[in-house]
Amino acid sequence: MWKMSVATTAALIVATNPLEARGMTMEVGGGDHVSVVRVGAQWDWNDDLLEVFGWNVSSYWQMDFSRWQSTRDSSQTGVNMTVGFTPMFRFTGKEGYIQPYLDVGVGVNLFTVSRFQEHEFGSNFQFSDQFSVGANIGKRNQWGVAYKFQHYSNGSVRVPNKGINFHFLTLTYKY
């Protein structure tokens, strides 16, 4: 029942956009015996920073919430929840029905656990490096599809510092 409540709440947030976000994302992926589901919201920061070799450089803020599930332990002890905040920079190609882009960003995250499976993160506070390659599709380029690589680490702020890497399929809708 709670899963249906969470799904309904997420669908209503996306449909009504009460946070006045520029776009919403849904990501699925994983790595290192972990599956991850993430939802996020994006807000414009600066649409036109500059142009480099015909690519427009812009920026946005992303806030996200994710749930990690161990593929080895399906119980509640195999779960980690995260909340993250990341300033992102986007390199966008020429406009058209299909518009390629590259995203890069470094953000901060809070984990509910500092130890997950064999990973000892050292603290609940983590940094994340993100790199995406994708394309916006549609008359307004309102749909986005991308591959994302993400690395979590505490940046040696605290020992131990065993990071973790994930690969994602990202779907975005821009309002």
N, C-alpha and C positions, 0 to 999 in steps of 0.2 A: 504494500500500500504506500509506503514512504517513497519508493522509487517512482510511482506514478505521480505522487504529489510534487516531487522534485522536477520531473519532466514537465508537468503542467505549469508549474511556476516559471521554469526557464522559458517555455514557449510563450507565456503571457508577457514576460519581460521583453523578449525579442519582438513580439508583435506590437507592443504598445510603446516601447522605447522610453520609459520614464526617466532614464538617466541622460537623455538627449545625446546619446553616443553617435558618432559618425558611422560606426559599423559594429557588427557583432561577429564573433568567430566561434567555431566549433572545431576542436582538434581531437583526433584519435591517433594513438601511436604507442610507442614504448621502446624498450631495450633492456638488456641485462636482466631478463626474467621478470619484467615489470610491464604491465599494460597501463596506459594513461588515457583519461578522458578529461578534456579541458574546455571550458567556456570562457569567453572574454569579451570585453568591450573596448572600443577604440575611440579616442577623441582627437580632433585635429589640433596640432600644435603650431605648425607653420606650413602652409601649402606650397609656397614657392621660395625655397631657400636660394637655389641657384640652378644653373644648367651646366652639365659636364658632358662633353662629347655627344650632345643631342639627347641626353637623359636628364629628366627633371628630378631634382633632389628636393624632397619634402620630409616632414616629420610628423609623428603622432605619438600620443600616449596610449599605452595598453595596460589594462588591469584585467587579471584573469584569476580563475579559481580552478584547481585541478584535483583529481582524485587518482591516486596511484593504487594499483592492486597487484600484489605479488602473484605471479603465475604458479608459484610453488606452494603458497599458503593462502587459501581462499577465505580464511577466517578474518575477523576484524583485526587481529594482530598483524595481518599482512596488508594493512592499509596505511597510506600517508595522504594527508590533505595539504594542499599548498595554496597560498595566495601570493600573487606577484604583481609588481608594478615595473613597467619597462618603457623608457623613452626609445622610440624606434626611428630609424632613418630609412626612407624609401627612395630607391632609384627607379624611376618609371620611364618606360619607353614611349614611343609615339602613340598618340591616341588612335583608336580604331575599335572595331568590334572585339578584337583580342589585343590586350595591352600588357606586355611583359613587365615584370618588376623584380627587384631584389630588395630584401629588407635585412637590416642589421641592427642589433641593439644589445645593450647590457643593462640588466635590471636587478632588482632586489626581491627576495622571496622569503616568506616565513613558512616553515614546515611544522606540522603537528608533532613529528617525531624527529629526533636527531640520529637515530639508528634505525635503519630499514634493511632487512635481510642481512647480508654480510657487509653492507655499507655503513661505516661509522662516519657521519658528516661533521662531527665536532661541535656543532651547534644547530639550533633551529633556524638561524639566520643564514641565508645563502645568496650568492650572486648567480646570475644566469647569463650566459652568452647565447645569442640566437642569430641564426642565419636562415633566410628563406629565399627560395626562388619560385616564382609563380606567375600567374597571369590573371588579369581582370577580364571578365567576359560579359557581353551584353550591350544593349544600346547605350546605357549610361555607365558601362563598366561596373555594374552594381554587384556582380558575383565575382568572387575570387577563389582560385584553387591554387594551392602551393604545397611544396615539400619544405619542411622545416627541420633543421638540426638544432638541438639545444643541449648545452652543457651546464650542469649545476656544480658549484664548488663554493666553499666559504672563503676562497682567495687567500688561504693560509692565515686568516685572522685567528683561527684556533686549530689546535692539533687534536685529533687527526683531521686530515683534509682529503678524504676519499670522495672524489666527485662521481658523477654519473652522467651518461649521455643518453639522449632519446632522439628518435626520428618520428616525425609526425606528418599526417595528411591534414592540411588546414583548409577549411571551407569558410568563406567570409561573405557576409551580405552588407553592402553599403546602403544606408538610407538615403 
